[in-house]
Amino acid sequence: MSDQFIRQSNADLQKRLDTELLQVQGLEVHRQRVIVAPSAFTYRVEDSGAELLVGVAVAETADAVENWSIKRVLMTSAGPQVSWPNGSPDFKFAWTLRATYTFI
């Protein structure tokens, strides 16, 4: 099976996944190469130390436009705690207004 080469490509060629099975010292090792098209999303991250704010929007969305999904991640002794503005993960918030939202 180490000679087998599988190529999977979608019709618009935005993403290609090549998988090759290799034989290394008697062990089977899987190696993947992924070629990804430019992201369809824009990301923003603000790390204040106490909390991490992560924003996601459709590519090229302006920061002041209310089309962002913003989440807050707090690291607690019990592990990470994730919350959203007004408890909503919807794409209806502005990145520039992130400090004014109540995260639930």
C-alpha atoms as one frame of an Amber mdcrd trajectory, in Angstrom:
protein
   0.000   0.000   0.000   3.020   2.317   0.272   2.945   2.714  -3.529  -0.619
   3.965  -3.480  -1.109   7.644  -4.136  -4.483   9.231  -3.760  -5.272  12.680
  -5.060  -8.528  14.317  -4.259  -9.303  17.675  -5.795 -12.530  19.674  -5.850
 -13.898  21.063  -9.125 -12.988  24.709  -8.530  -9.413  23.817  -7.502  -9.602
  25.991  -4.400  -8.404  23.182  -2.196  -6.373  20.068  -2.904  -5.629  17.262
  -0.535  -2.865  14.834  -1.350  -2.516  11.798   0.852   0.401   9.435   0.583
   0.991   6.304   2.632   4.674   5.773   3.395   6.511   2.801   4.824   9.080
   3.940   7.408  11.095   1.302   9.286   8.226  -1.152   9.098   5.696   1.356
  10.423   2.954   2.877   8.326   3.047   6.659   8.510   0.461   8.909   6.891
   1.637  12.170   5.360  -0.774  14.821   4.143  -0.160  17.901   2.071  -2.943
  20.432   2.071  -3.080  23.376  -0.281  -5.734  25.789   0.900  -7.217  28.680
  -1.018  -7.332  32.144   0.550  -9.640  32.240   3.536 -13.241  33.261   3.063
 -13.093  34.820   6.537 -11.352  37.694   8.284 -10.086  37.116  11.827  -9.215
  39.486  14.659  -7.635  38.515  17.994  -7.120  40.644  21.081  -5.207  39.136
  23.993  -5.244  41.250  27.134  -3.735  38.518  29.287  -6.871  38.050  31.376
  -9.079  37.331  28.391  -8.851  36.495  24.724 -11.306  38.026  22.251 -11.654
  36.339  18.861 -13.614  37.906  16.003 -14.634  36.223  12.744 -16.359  37.830
   9.741 -16.711  37.300   6.016 -13.492  38.302   4.236 -12.914  42.040   3.838
 -15.624  43.019   6.346 -14.772  46.362   7.950 -14.213  46.305  11.716 -17.035
  48.807  12.337 -19.663  46.836  10.393 -22.053  44.752  12.526 -21.336  41.473
  10.731 -18.859  39.964  13.194 -19.106  36.942  15.479 -17.083  37.634  18.613
 -16.253  35.248  21.419 -14.451  35.785  24.700 -12.274  33.062  26.176 -11.348
  33.277  29.857  -8.848  30.840  31.318 -10.105  29.688  34.711  -8.879  27.031
  37.127 -11.623  24.774  35.730 -10.395  25.352  32.154 -11.343  27.743  29.372
 -14.700  29.495  29.645 -16.226  30.715  26.347 -18.891  33.415  26.180 -20.534
  35.515  23.473 -21.951  39.069  23.313 -25.468  38.865  24.791 -25.005  35.076
  24.659 -25.213  35.078  20.840 -22.605  33.597  18.446 -24.404  35.253  15.496
 -22.612  37.457  12.968 -24.282  40.675  14.138 -21.665  42.531  16.166 -19.007
  45.151  15.333 -15.390  44.380  16.202 -14.808  48.051  17.084 -17.578  47.865
  19.733 -16.292  44.672  21.414 -15.486  46.458  24.690 -19.099  47.623  25.044
 -20.743  44.191  24.823 -21.856  42.092  27.790 -20.485  38.576  27.323 -22.755
  35.809  28.569
